[in-house]
Amino acid sequence: MAYLLFPLLFLLSTVPSDRITANSQSQPTDEGFISAVISEKGLEFAKDLLIEKAVESLTPLRLPDIKKGMSFPLIGGVQVTASNVTLNGISVSSSTVHPGDSGVVIVASGANSSLSLDWSYSYGTWLIPIEISDKGSASIQVEGMEIGLTMSMKNQNGTLQLTVSECGCYMKDLVITLSGGASWFYQGFVNAFADVIRSAVENAITKKITEGASKLDSLLQSLPKKINVDKTAALDVTFTKDPLYGNSSIEFDINGLFLSLNKDASFSHLHNHHQLSLSCGGASKMLLISLDEAVFNSAAVVYFQAGMMHWIVDKVPDQSLLNTASWRFLIPQLYRKYPNDDMLLNISLTSSPLMKIRPEKIGGTIYADMLVIVLDGTEMVPVACISVVVTVSGVVEISGNNLAGKAELDDFSLNLKWSKVGNFHMSLIQGVVRVFLNTVFVPYVNSHLSHGFPLPIVSGFTLQDAYLFTSNSRISVCSDVVFTNSSGVKNWKSKYSLNFVSDEQV
C-alpha cells in the first residue's frame, strides 16, 4: 500500500533509484529553484492509478472470524460462526480528487464489491441430548460503497511528511445469499450478521489504507536529499517549503541547485527569479516543471570550482592548424623560431560560464584563456596566452526525461595577454580562431549538452508529448505522463484527452 500513494505524492521529487545516494548533507535554503505543478488532469491521472493499485492491494482481503450467539423460536440459543470472510473483488464506477486548503481529498464512490464466507452453527435442546450442527457458505454483494481519504503533506527538514487526517469507508446496501443448511436459519443469519459484516469490512479497508499511508510516510522520510549526477556533482532535491494547494493543482518547490560532492561551492551570486504564476499558457498538459536559470549556473559553478573546465586540444579536424607552418604568414616570428613544429592548445575557463534565459533565446557567455604551446622536440614551450570571450546561443529540447540542448557560436573577442613571439594582430588570427571554435569548441560543448539534464521524474514514469518554452530567467516544460509498469508502457492518452484546460521539474 505504500506504493499506492507514491505517484500522487512524489511524482516530481526524484529520479531512478540507481542515481540516488543517501550519504550526503543538503545545503539549507528557503528558495526553490525548481517548481513543479501537477494540474487537475495530472491529479486525475495519479488518482486513477492510485485507485487501480489500491484495488489490487485490497483484494483478496481476509477478515477476522465472527462469532455470535443467536436465539430462534422453538430452538433457543444457537452459536453461529462466520469464518473465511474474504473480500474478493472491488469495482469503482466513479472517483474524484480535490486539493483543499491544506491537503488532498480522494473519494471513490459508487463502488461494488463481492465477499464470500463459510458459516456454521451448533445448538442443543432438552429434547435431544446431543449437539446439533450444520454448515454452509454464503456470497455477499455490496453496492453503493464509498471510500474517502484526506491527507496532507508538510515540509520537514527538506522531506515530505504525510499525515492522514481522515479515512473512512461506508457501505450502503448489503445482499447476503446463503447456501447449504436449513432454510429456517437464513433470515436470522442475515438479520444478525449484516451489520457486523458491514462494520468488519469498513474497518478492515480503513485500517489497510491507513497502514499504507503510514508506510509511505516512513518511505518519504527516508528518501535521500541529493541525487548524484556523477562523481563531481549532485542535484539537491530537498523541498524548500510546504506544498501549495490550489483549486485544482498542487505545486512543489524544490531546491534544485547543483552541489559539489567534494567541497563546498559558493552560490552567493545566484538568486531565484520568482514568478507570480506557473501555467502552461492554457495548453492541456498534466505536468509543468519550471527551472530557474540559477539551476544551470549552479552546475557551471560546481564544475568550474572542481577544476574540470579546462582541456588540452591536440587534435582538430584540420590538423595542419596545429602546426606553426599554418601560422607563418599570420605570426612570422612564431614560424621562424619554431619552424614546422606541432602545437597544442591548453584552454582553461577563467570563471564559471554564465547562462541567461530570455523569452526570445537562451544565451551563454564563456570566459577563457587559451595557452598556445609549441612542441619543440621533447619540450613543451608556452609561447602565448590569448584571452577569449565567447557568446553562444542555443535551443533546448526534451529527450525522454532529460532536458537536452544544442548551442551555436554567436560572437567572440580576443585579447593578447602575453607573448614570447612578438605581438599578435588579433584581427589577423580571428578567422583561424573562428574555424577552431566552430569545428572544435562548439561540437565539444554540444556533445555534452546532447546527454541532457535529468529532470526530477520518478522512475517508471515517462514524459510524453512534452514541449517547452522560455520566459525571463526560466525554462518551463509542459507534458503529459505515461506510466511504465512490468508489462510495458501503459498509455493513458486514450482516456485523458489533451483538450483540457490546465491550471503543470524540474
C-alpha positions as CSV (number, residue, x, y, z in Angstrom):
1,M,0.0,0.0,0.0
2,A,3.0,2.3,0.5
3,Y,3.4,2.3,-3.3
4,L,-0.2,3.3,-3.9
5,L,0.1,6.9,-2.9
6,F,3.6,7.3,-4.5
7,P,2.5,8.5,-7.9
8,L,0.4,11.3,-6.4
9,L,2.7,12.5,-3.7
10,F,6.1,12.1,-5.2
11,L,5.6,12.4,-8.9
12,L,8.2,15.1,-9.1
13,S,10.6,14.5,-6.3
14,T,13.2,12.1,-7.5
15,V,14.8,10.1,-10.4
16,P,15.6,6.4,-10.9
17,S,17.0,4.8,-7.8
18,D,20.3,3.8,-9.3
19,R,21.2,7.5,-9.3
20,I,20.4,8.2,-5.7
21,T,22.8,8.4,-2.8
22,A,21.8,8.8,0.9
23,N,25.3,9.6,2.1
24,S,25.2,13.4,1.8
25,Q,24.0,16.5,3.5
26,S,22.0,19.2,1.8
27,Q,22.7,22.9,1.8
28,P,19.8,24.5,3.5
29,T,17.8,27.2,1.7
30,D,14.3,28.5,1.7
31,E,14.4,29.2,-2.0
32,G,13.1,26.7,-4.6
33,F,14.8,26.9,-8.0
34,I,12.7,24.2,-9.5
35,S,9.0,24.4,-9.3
36,A,6.6,21.6,-10.3
37,V,2.9,21.7,-10.7
38,I,0.5,18.8,-11.0
39,S,-2.5,20.1,-12.9
40,E,-6.1,18.9,-12.4
41,K,-5.8,16.3,-15.1
42,G,-2.5,15.3,-13.7
43,L,-4.2,14.7,-10.4
44,E,-6.9,12.7,-12.2
45,F,-4.2,10.5,-13.8
46,A,-2.5,9.9,-10.5
47,K,-5.8,9.3,-8.7
48,D,-6.9,6.7,-11.2
49,L,-3.5,5.0,-11.0
50,L,-3.7,5.1,-7.2
51,I,-7.2,3.5,-7.1
52,E,-6.2,0.8,-9.6
53,K,-3.2,-0.1,-7.3
54,A,-5.4,0.2,-4.2
55,V,-7.9,-2.3,-5.6
56,E,-5.0,-4.7,-6.4
57,S,-3.8,-4.3,-2.8
58,L,-7.1,-4.7,-1.1
59,T,-8.2,-7.9,-2.9
60,P,-8.3,-10.5,-1.7
61,L,-8.6,-9.2,1.9
62,R,-9.2,-11.7,4.7
63,L,-11.2,-10.6,7.7
64,P,-11.2,-12.0,11.2
65,D,-13.8,-14.7,12.0
66,I,-17.0,-13.5,13.6
67,K,-18.8,-15.4,16.4
68,K,-22.1,-14.6,17.8
69,G,-24.9,-16.1,19.8
70,M,-28.5,-16.1,18.3
71,S,-31.9,-17.1,19.5
72,F,-34.5,-18.9,17.4
73,P,-38.1,-19.7,18.4
74,L,-38.6,-23.3,19.5
75,I,-34.9,-23.9,19.2
76,G,-33.4,-21.5,21.6
77,G,-29.8,-20.3,21.7
78,V,-27.6,-21.1,18.7
79,Q,-23.9,-20.4,18.5
80,V,-23.0,-19.1,15.0
81,T,-19.6,-18.6,13.4
82,A,-18.8,-16.8,10.1
83,S,-15.3,-17.8,9.0
84,N,-13.1,-17.3,6.0
85,V,-14.7,-13.9,5.4
86,T,-12.9,-12.7,2.3
87,L,-13.2,-9.5,0.2
88,N,-12.7,-10.9,-3.3
89,G,-13.2,-8.0,-5.6
90,I,-13.9,-4.3,-5.9
91,S,-15.1,-2.3,-8.9
92,V,-15.1,1.5,-8.7
93,S,-17.6,3.3,-11.0
94,S,-16.5,6.9,-10.2
95,S,-13.9,8.7,-8.2
96,T,-12.8,12.3,-7.5
97,V,-9.7,14.1,-6.2
98,H,-9.8,17.6,-4.8
99,P,-6.9,19.6,-3.4
100,G,-8.0,21.7,-0.5
101,D,-6.5,24.4,1.6
102,S,-4.0,22.1,3.3
103,G,-4.4,18.6,1.8
104,V,-5.9,16.3,-0.8
105,V,-9.2,14.6,-0.7
106,I,-9.7,11.4,-2.7
107,V,-13.1,9.7,-2.8
108,A,-14.1,6.5,-4.6
109,S,-17.9,6.3,-4.9
110,G,-20.5,4.0,-6.4
111,A,-18.2,1.1,-5.8
112,N,-19.4,-2.5,-5.8
113,S,-17.7,-5.4,-4.1
114,S,-18.1,-9.1,-3.5
115,L,-17.4,-11.2,-0.4
116,S,-17.5,-14.8,0.5
117,L,-17.6,-16.7,3.8
118,D,-18.3,-20.0,5.5
119,W,-20.9,-20.3,8.2
120,S,-21.5,-22.9,10.8
121,Y,-23.8,-23.3,13.8
122,S,-24.4,-25.7,16.7
123,Y,-27.0,-26.0,19.4
124,G,-28.6,-28.4,21.8
125,T,-32.1,-28.8,23.3
126,W,-33.5,-30.5,26.3
127,L,-35.5,-32.7,23.9
128,I,-32.4,-34.1,22.1
129,P,-29.4,-34.8,24.4
130,I,-26.9,-34.4,21.6
131,E,-25.4,-31.3,19.9
132,I,-26.9,-30.4,16.5
133,S,-24.7,-28.6,14.0
134,D,-24.7,-27.5,10.4
135,K,-22.6,-25.5,8.0
136,G,-22.6,-23.9,4.6
137,S,-21.3,-21.0,2.6
138,A,-22.5,-17.5,1.7
139,S,-21.9,-14.9,-1.0
140,I,-22.3,-11.2,-0.3
141,Q,-22.8,-8.4,-2.8
142,V,-22.1,-4.8,-1.7
143,E,-23.5,-1.9,-3.6
144,G,-23.0,1.8,-3.2
145,M,-19.7,1.6,-1.3
146,E,-17.8,4.8,-0.7
147,I,-14.2,5.1,0.4
148,G,-12.7,8.5,1.3
149,L,-9.2,9.6,2.2
150,T,-8.0,13.1,3.3
151,M,-4.2,13.6,3.7
152,S,-1.9,16.5,4.0
153,M,1.8,16.9,3.3
154,K,4.2,19.2,5.2
155,N,7.9,20.0,4.6
156,Q,10.0,18.6,7.4
157,N,13.7,19.4,7.0
158,G,13.6,19.0,3.3
159,T,11.4,15.9,3.0
160,L,7.7,15.5,2.9
161,Q,5.8,14.4,6.0
162,L,2.5,12.7,5.2
163,T,-0.4,12.8,7.6
164,V,-3.8,11.2,7.2
165,S,-6.5,13.4,8.8
166,E,-9.5,11.4,7.8
167,C,-10.1,7.9,6.3
168,G,-13.3,6.1,6.1
169,C,-15.4,3.5,4.3
170,Y,-19.2,3.4,4.0
171,M,-21.3,0.5,2.6
172,K,-24.9,1.3,1.6
173,D,-26.5,-2.0,0.5
174,L,-25.5,-5.5,1.5
175,V,-27.1,-8.6,0.0
176,I,-26.3,-11.9,1.6
177,T,-27.1,-15.2,-0.1
178,L,-26.6,-18.4,1.9
179,S,-26.4,-21.9,0.6
180,G,-26.5,-25.2,2.5
181,G,-28.1,-26.0,5.8
182,A,-31.6,-25.4,6.9
183,S,-33.7,-22.6,5.4
184,W,-35.0,-21.5,8.9
185,F,-31.5,-20.3,9.7
186,Y,-31.1,-18.0,6.7
187,Q,-33.1,-14.9,7.6
188,G,-31.9,-15.0,11.2
189,F,-28.2,-15.0,10.0
190,V,-28.9,-12.1,7.7
191,N,-30.6,-10.1,10.4
192,A,-27.9,-10.8,12.9
193,F,-24.7,-10.6,10.8
194,A,-25.4,-8.0,8.2
195,D,-24.3,-5.0,10.4
196,V,-21.4,-7.0,11.9
197,I,-20.1,-7.9,8.4
198,R,-20.6,-4.4,7.2
199,S,-18.6,-2.9,10.1
200,A,-15.9,-5.5,9.8
201,V,-15.3,-4.7,6.1
202,E,-15.5,-1.0,6.6
203,N,-12.9,-1.2,9.5
204,A,-10.6,-3.5,7.6
205,I,-10.5,-1.3,4.5
206,T,-9.9,1.8,6.6
207,K,-7.2,0.1,8.5
208,K,-5.5,-1.2,5.4
209,I,-5.4,2.3,3.8
210,T,-4.2,3.9,7.0
211,E,-1.4,1.4,7.3
212,G,-0.3,2.0,3.8
213,A,-0.2,5.8,4.4
214,S,1.9,5.2,7.4
215,K,4.4,3.1,5.5
216,L,4.5,5.8,2.8
217,D,5.3,8.4,5.4
218,S,8.2,6.3,6.6
219,L,9.4,6.0,3.0
220,L,9.2,9.7,2.3
221,Q,11.2,10.4,5.5
222,S,13.9,8.0,4.5
223,L,14.4,9.3,0.9
224,P,17.8,11.0,0.3
225,K,18.1,14.7,-0.3
226,K,20.6,14.5,-3.1
227,I,20.8,12.8,-6.5
228,N,24.3,12.0,-7.7
229,V,24.8,13.2,-11.3
230,D,28.4,12.0,-11.5
231,K,31.5,11.8,-9.2
232,T,31.7,15.5,-9.0
233,A,28.2,16.9,-8.7
234,A,24.8,16.1,-7.2
235,L,21.4,17.7,-7.5
236,D,19.8,19.0,-4.3
237,V,16.2,17.7,-4.3
238,T,15.2,18.9,-0.9
239,F,11.8,20.5,-0.6
240,T,12.0,24.1,0.4
241,K,8.5,24.7,1.7
242,D,5.1,23.0,2.2
243,P,3.3,22.0,-1.0
244,L,1.0,24.8,-2.3
245,Y,-2.6,23.6,-2.8
246,G,-4.6,25.4,-5.5
247,N,-8.2,25.0,-6.5
248,S,-7.2,22.3,-9.0
249,S,-3.5,21.8,-8.6
250,I,-0.6,21.1,-6.3
251,E,2.8,22.9,-6.5
252,F,6.1,21.6,-5.1
253,D,9.1,23.8,-4.7
254,I,12.5,22.0,-4.8
255,N,15.9,23.4,-4.1
256,G,17.2,22.2,-7.5
257,L,20.8,23.6,-7.3
258,F,23.8,21.5,-8.1
259,L,26.1,20.8,-5.2
260,S,29.7,19.6,-5.1
261,L,30.4,16.2,-3.7
262,N,34.0,17.1,-2.9
263,K,33.9,20.5,-1.4
264,D,31.6,23.4,-0.7
265,A,30.6,25.5,-3.6
266,S,29.7,29.2,-3.3
267,F,26.3,30.3,-4.8
268,S,26.1,33.7,-3.2
269,H,25.6,35.3,-6.6
270,L,22.7,33.0,-7.6
271,H,19.2,34.3,-6.9
272,N,15.8,32.9,-7.6
273,H,13.8,34.9,-10.2
274,H,10.4,34.4,-8.7
275,Q,7.3,34.3,-10.9
276,L,3.8,35.1,-9.7
277,S,2.2,32.2,-11.5
278,L,3.1,28.9,-13.2
279,S,1.0,27.7,-16.1
280,C,1.2,26.0,-19.5
281,G,-0.4,29.0,-21.1
282,G,-3.8,27.3,-21.5
283,A,-2.4,24.2,-23.0
284,S,-3.7,20.9,-21.8
285,K,-0.9,19.1,-20.0
286,M,-0.7,17.1,-16.8
287,L,2.6,18.4,-15.6
288,L,4.6,21.6,-15.5
289,I,8.2,21.8,-14.4
290,S,9.8,25.2,-14.2
291,L,13.6,25.6,-13.8
292,D,15.3,28.8,-12.9
293,E,18.5,29.7,-14.8
294,A,20.2,29.5,-11.4
295,V,20.0,25.7,-11.7
296,F,22.2,25.6,-14.8
297,N,24.5,28.3,-13.5
298,S,25.0,26.4,-10.2
299,A,26.1,23.4,-12.3
300,A,28.6,25.6,-14.1
301,V,29.9,26.9,-10.7
302,V,30.4,23.3,-9.3
303,Y,32.3,22.0,-12.3
304,F,34.4,25.2,-12.6
305,Q,35.3,25.2,-8.9
306,A,36.1,21.5,-9.2
307,G,38.8,22.4,-11.8
308,M,37.1,20.4,-14.6
309,M,36.6,23.3,-17.1
310,H,39.9,23.0,-18.9
311,W,41.1,20.7,-21.6
312,I,44.1,20.1,-23.9
313,V,43.4,20.3,-27.7
314,D,45.9,18.3,-29.7
315,K,43.7,17.0,-32.5
316,V,41.4,19.0,-34.7
317,P,39.6,18.2,-38.0
318,D,42.2,20.2,-39.9
319,Q,45.3,19.0,-38.1
320,S,47.5,21.5,-40.1
321,L,46.1,24.3,-37.9
322,L,48.2,22.8,-35.0
323,N,51.5,23.3,-36.8
324,T,53.5,26.5,-36.9
325,A,53.6,26.3,-40.7
326,S,49.9,27.3,-40.9
327,W,50.7,30.5,-38.9
328,R,53.8,31.6,-40.8
329,F,52.1,34.5,-42.5
330,L,50.0,35.4,-39.5
331,I,52.7,35.2,-36.9
332,P,56.1,35.1,-38.8
333,Q,58.2,35.2,-35.6
334,L,56.5,32.1,-34.3
335,Y,57.3,30.2,-37.5
336,R,60.9,31.5,-37.6
337,K,61.6,30.5,-34.1
338,Y,59.8,27.1,-34.3
339,P,59.6,26.1,-37.9
340,N,57.2,23.2,-38.7
341,D,56.7,22.3,-35.1
342,D,53.5,20.9,-33.9
343,M,51.4,22.8,-31.4
344,L,48.7,22.2,-28.8
345,L,46.2,24.5,-27.0
346,N,45.6,24.5,-23.3
347,I,42.2,26.1,-22.8
348,S,41.0,27.0,-19.2
349,L,37.9,28.9,-18.2
350,T,38.8,31.8,-16.0
351,S,35.3,31.9,-14.4
352,S,32.2,29.8,-14.5
353,P,30.1,30.3,-17.6
354,L,27.1,32.5,-17.2
355,M,23.7,31.4,-18.7
356,K,20.9,33.8,-19.4
357,I,17.3,32.7,-20.3
358,R,15.1,35.1,-22.2
359,P,11.8,34.6,-24.0
360,E,13.4,35.0,-27.4
361,K,16.5,32.9,-26.8
362,I,18.9,31.1,-24.4
363,G,22.4,32.5,-24.3
364,G,25.6,32.0,-22.5
365,T,28.9,33.8,-22.0
366,I,32.2,31.9,-21.6
367,Y,35.5,33.5,-20.4
368,A,38.6,31.5,-21.1
369,D,42.4,31.7,-21.5
370,M,43.9,29.9,-24.5
371,L,47.5,29.0,-23.9
372,V,49.4,28.3,-27.1
373,I,52.1,25.6,-26.6
374,V,54.8,24.6,-29.1
375,L,56.1,21.0,-29.1
376,D,59.8,21.7,-29.6
377,G,61.3,18.2,-29.7
378,T,60.5,16.7,-26.3
379,E,59.9,20.1,-24.7
380,M,56.5,21.8,-24.4
381,V,57.1,25.6,-24.7
382,P,54.3,28.0,-23.9
383,V,54.6,30.9,-26.3
384,A,51.5,33.0,-25.9
385,C,48.3,33.4,-23.9
386,I,45.1,34.8,-25.5
387,S,42.0,35.8,-23.5
388,V,38.8,34.7,-25.3
389,V,35.3,35.8,-24.6
390,V,32.7,33.6,-26.4
391,T,29.0,34.2,-26.6
392,V,26.7,31.4,-27.7
393,S,23.0,30.9,-28.0
394,G,21.1,27.7,-28.3
395,V,17.9,25.7,-28.3
396,V,16.6,23.3,-25.7
397,E,14.6,20.2,-26.3
398,I,13.1,17.2,-24.5
399,S,14.8,13.9,-24.9
400,G,13.0,11.3,-22.8
401,N,13.1,12.5,-19.3
402,N,16.1,14.7,-20.0
403,L,16.4,18.4,-20.9
404,A,18.9,18.4,-23.8
405,G,20.3,21.3,-25.9
406,K,22.4,22.5,-28.8
407,A,24.5,25.6,-29.0
408,E,25.9,27.7,-31.8
409,L,28.5,30.4,-31.9
410,D,27.2,34.0,-31.8
411,D,30.4,36.0,-31.4
412,F,33.8,36.1,-29.7
413,S,36.5,38.6,-28.9
414,L,40.3,38.1,-28.5
415,N,42.8,39.9,-26.3
416,L,46.5,39.1,-26.1
417,K,47.6,38.7,-22.5
418,W,51.2,37.9,-23.2
419,S,53.5,36.6,-25.9
420,K,57.1,35.3,-26.3
421,V,57.0,35.5,-30.1
422,G,56.1,39.1,-30.6
423,N,52.8,40.9,-30.9
424,F,49.8,39.1,-32.3
425,H,47.5,41.0,-34.5
426,M,44.2,39.7,-33.3
427,S,42.3,40.8,-36.4
428,L,44.6,38.5,-38.5
429,I,44.0,35.4,-36.4
430,Q,40.3,35.8,-35.9
431,G,39.5,33.7,-38.9
432,V,41.6,30.8,-37.7
433,V,40.1,31.1,-34.2
434,R,36.6,31.2,-35.6
435,V,37.3,27.9,-37.5
436,F,38.6,26.4,-34.3
437,L,35.5,27.5,-32.3
438,N,33.1,26.2,-34.9
439,T,34.8,22.9,-35.6
440,V,36.2,22.0,-32.2
441,F,34.8,24.1,-29.3
442,V,31.1,24.2,-30.2
443,P,30.9,20.4,-31.2
444,Y,32.6,19.6,-27.8
445,V,30.1,21.7,-25.9
446,N,27.2,20.1,-27.9
447,S,28.5,16.6,-27.2
448,H,27.9,17.2,-23.5
449,L,24.6,19.1,-24.0
450,S,23.2,16.2,-26.0
451,H,23.4,13.9,-23.0
452,G,20.8,16.1,-21.3
453,F,20.0,17.4,-17.8
454,P,17.9,14.9,-15.8
455,L,14.5,16.3,-14.9
456,P,13.2,15.2,-11.5
457,I,10.8,12.5,-12.6
458,V,10.0,9.3,-10.7
459,S,11.4,6.1,-12.1
460,G,8.7,4.3,-14.0
461,F,7.1,7.5,-15.4
462,T,7.9,9.0,-18.7
463,L,7.1,12.3,-20.2
464,Q,5.0,12.2,-23.4
465,D,4.2,14.9,-26.0
466,A,6.2,17.4,-24.0
467,Y,7.1,20.9,-25.1
468,L,8.9,23.7,-23.5
469,F,9.0,27.4,-23.6
470,T,11.2,30.1,-22.1
471,S,10.4,33.2,-20.1
472,N,12.5,35.7,-18.3
473,S,15.1,33.6,-16.4
474,R,13.2,30.3,-16.6
475,I,12.7,27.2,-18.7
476,S,9.3,25.5,-18.4
477,V,8.4,22.0,-19.5
478,C,4.8,21.1,-20.1
479,S,4.0,17.5,-20.6
480,D,1.6,14.6,-20.3
481,V,2.8,11.4,-18.5
482,V,2.7,7.7,-19.1
483,F,3.3,5.0,-16.6
484,T,5.7,2.2,-17.3
485,N,5.0,-1.0,-15.4
486,S,6.4,-4.5,-15.6
487,S,4.4,-5.3,-18.7
488,G,5.5,-2.2,-20.6
489,V,4.1,1.2,-21.1
490,K,0.5,1.9,-20.3
491,N,-0.7,4.7,-22.4
492,W,-3.3,6.9,-20.7
493,K,-3.8,9.3,-23.6
494,S,-6.8,7.3,-24.8
495,K,-8.5,8.1,-21.5
496,Y,-7.3,11.6,-20.9
497,S,-8.0,13.9,-23.8
498,L,-5.3,16.6,-24.5
499,N,-8.1,19.2,-24.8
500,F,-8.4,20.1,-21.1
501,V,-7.6,23.3,-19.5
502,S,-4.5,23.2,-17.3
503,D,-4.2,25.5,-14.4
504,E,1.5,21.9,-14.8
505,Q,10.7,19.9,-12.5
506,V,12.1,20.0,-12.6
